[in-house]
Amino acid sequence: MDLNSVTAGTLSQTFTTEPGAKYTGTYSLASNPGGLPNVKTGEVRIDGQNFQDFTFNTAGKAFTNMGYVTR
C-alpha cells in the first residue's frame, strides 16, 4: 500500500484477543523512494497507545529495490 506522501496516512487491523494471552505481530515496510523527505517516520499503536516508533531512510533505494525491512 502506498500512502499519500503529502499528509499522514493510517493502516489498521482489528482482531480478537484473549486476556492474559501473548501475541506477536510482524510487519514489513519500505518507503516510496520518489518522495521527500528521505527519512520517513511512523509509529505502531496498540489500543491507542504508542508501542513502537520507526524511521526508514530511502537514500540509495529505488523502485526496483525498495529495501523492505521486517519488524
C-alpha positions as CSV (number, residue, x, y, z in Angstrom):
1,M,0.0,0.0,0.0
2,D,1.4,3.4,-0.9
3,L,0.2,6.0,1.5
4,N,-0.1,9.7,0.5
5,S,3.2,11.4,0.9
6,V,1.6,14.8,1.5
7,T,-0.4,14.1,4.6
8,A,-0.2,11.5,7.3
9,G,-1.7,8.1,6.4
10,T,-3.1,5.3,8.6
11,L,-3.3,1.5,8.3
12,S,-5.2,-0.5,10.9
13,Q,-6.1,-4.1,11.7
14,T,-8.5,-5.3,14.3
15,F,-8.6,-8.8,15.8
16,T,-10.0,-10.6,18.8
17,T,-7.7,-11.2,21.8
18,E,-7.8,-13.2,25.0
19,P,-7.0,-11.5,28.3
20,G,-3.5,-12.6,29.5
21,A,-2.5,-14.2,26.2
22,K,0.7,-13.2,24.5
23,Y,0.7,-12.2,20.8
24,T,3.4,-11.4,18.3
25,G,2.8,-9.0,15.4
26,T,5.1,-8.5,12.5
27,Y,5.0,-6.2,9.6
28,S,7.2,-5.3,6.6
29,L,7.8,-1.7,5.4
30,A,9.6,0.4,2.9
31,S,9.1,3.9,1.6
32,N,8.4,5.4,-1.7
33,P,11.9,6.4,-2.9
34,G,10.4,9.1,-5.2
35,G,9.1,11.3,-2.4
36,L,10.8,13.7,0.1
37,P,11.9,13.8,2.8
38,N,14.3,10.8,2.6
39,V,13.7,9.8,6.2
40,K,10.1,8.8,6.9
41,T,8.8,8.2,10.4
42,G,5.9,6.3,11.8
43,E,4.6,4.5,14.8
44,V,2.8,1.3,15.8
45,R,-0.1,1.7,18.2
46,I,-1.9,-0.9,20.3
47,D,-5.2,0.1,21.9
48,G,-4.3,3.7,21.1
49,Q,-1.0,3.5,23.0
50,N,2.3,4.1,21.2
51,F,4.0,0.7,21.1
52,Q,6.9,1.3,18.7
53,D,8.3,4.3,16.7
54,F,10.2,3.7,13.5
55,T,12.1,5.5,10.8
56,F,13.0,4.5,7.3
57,N,15.6,6.1,5.1
58,T,15.1,6.0,1.3
59,A,18.6,7.1,0.4
60,G,20.1,4.6,-2.0
61,K,16.7,2.9,-2.6
62,A,14.9,2.5,-6.0
63,F,11.5,1.4,-7.2
64,T,13.2,-1.9,-8.2
65,N,14.8,-2.4,-4.8
66,M,12.9,-0.5,-2.1
67,G,14.8,-2.2,0.8
68,Y,11.8,-3.7,2.7
69,V,12.5,-4.5,6.3
70,T,10.5,-6.7,8.7
71,R,9.9,-5.8,12.3
